């Protein structure tokens, strides 16, 4: 890597979000002390689009950032990039963001909370296409690719094993989990520095009530924008059968494709839970899904059983 690019990357990773540019933290991040937000792009992001309204904590995000939450006590060396949901119109930063980080760090896992760009261009989920022929939420996927590269390149900085970096996403973020799991070989943007020279393939993936994966109809045909192969990382899926937003067929379609490709996959379907249950504790059995993920991480060799 050229010296100029290396200095650019170091400056990027050392940047701290200025208090003058970040208003008082929203209650969405009150559960844990909020670490500094680091811009993931050294300048204007690729495929930059103007915000349709004033930038807010949870929407109209045009400058994506990551925040690294370190483990509390024991460090397993595992890291998880967390992708909140919100239909690509906003981000559920508490129930599907900082709450997830609190759970992960309490189990010795580094959490990287990504505020990816939303909203993106208008998207027709029926035909799975965009007016500009971008067949995915391109800016959001670019942000995930970039973040995976940044964390892997700087793994030592955050005391992370570069071979134990996974993704966890909810709803629309679950769709991004499937995308980064299947579209990691080629960056959607021109490489900038060393972060774009390392692999952005997750070592494991967790999709919680994912959306936009099933093409509809009587068969469980998978969205072609998620090209599953035998190299797709081990995956964990969880969804409720009474999910009236995305529907349990989303997970089923992805599960079938993964199974047919020989990818290790574990799926849990529950009768009740609805959509957007996140990590909120309830009396329903589905509320125990985090414990199942933790056990699964042991079965795939990410943490000790």
C-alpha positions, 0 to 999 in steps of 0.5 A: 500500500502506498504511503499516502493511502496508508496515512489516509487510512490511519487518519481515518481510523484515528478520527473522532466524531467532534462533539460540535457535530454530534448533538446530545446522544439520543436515548437509543444509545443510553444503555452503554457509554457511546464510543466515538463514531468513526467515518468509514470513508476518508472523503465523499462516499461513493455513489453519494446522494443528497439527503432528502431531509435534514440529517437525523440520528436515525435517518437521512444518513449520508455520512456513514460511521462505525462505533466499536464497543469493546468487550466487558471483561473477557475478550473472545477475539470475536467481532460482530458488525451489527446492522440495524433494520429500518426498511432502508429508510431509517435505523432502529439504533437501540433495539437493533443496535446498542441493545445488541452491542450490550449483549455481545460485549457482555459475552466477550465479543467486540461489537461494531455498530454501523450507521450505514446510509439511509435512505437510499434511492427509491427501490421497487421490492416487487421487481427487485430493481432500481430506477438507475438499474442498481439492483440492490441498496448499493450505498448500504452494501458499499458501507458494509463492504468497507466496514468489514475491510476496515475491521479486518485490516485493523483487527490488532488495534481492536484486539480482534481475531481477523478470522472471527469477524461476523455480521448480525442484521435485523430486517433490512439489516438481515438482507444486508447480512445475506448480501455481504455473505454472497457478494464479497468478492468484488467491491462495488466501488473503486478501492481506496486503500488497504482496507479495500485490499483485504477480504470483506467476507464475513466468517459467520452470519446471523440474520434476524427476521430478514426481509427481501429474500423471497421472490414470492409465489408458491415456491421458495425462490431466492432473490437472485441478488443474493447468489449463494454458493458453497463459500457463503459463510455459516449462517444462523436464521431466526424468525417468527411465523406470525411476522406480518412485515416480512414473513417467515418465507424470507428465512425459509427461502434463504435456508433452502438455498444455503442447504442446497449449496452445502453451507452450514446453516441453523434456523429457528422458527417460532409461532409467535414473536411478530416483527422487530422483537430485537433483544427485548425480553418477553415471555415468548420462547423467541426471546431466548434467541440470543442464547441460541446464537451464543451456543451456535458460535461454539458449534462453529468454532468461533468461541469455546463451547 
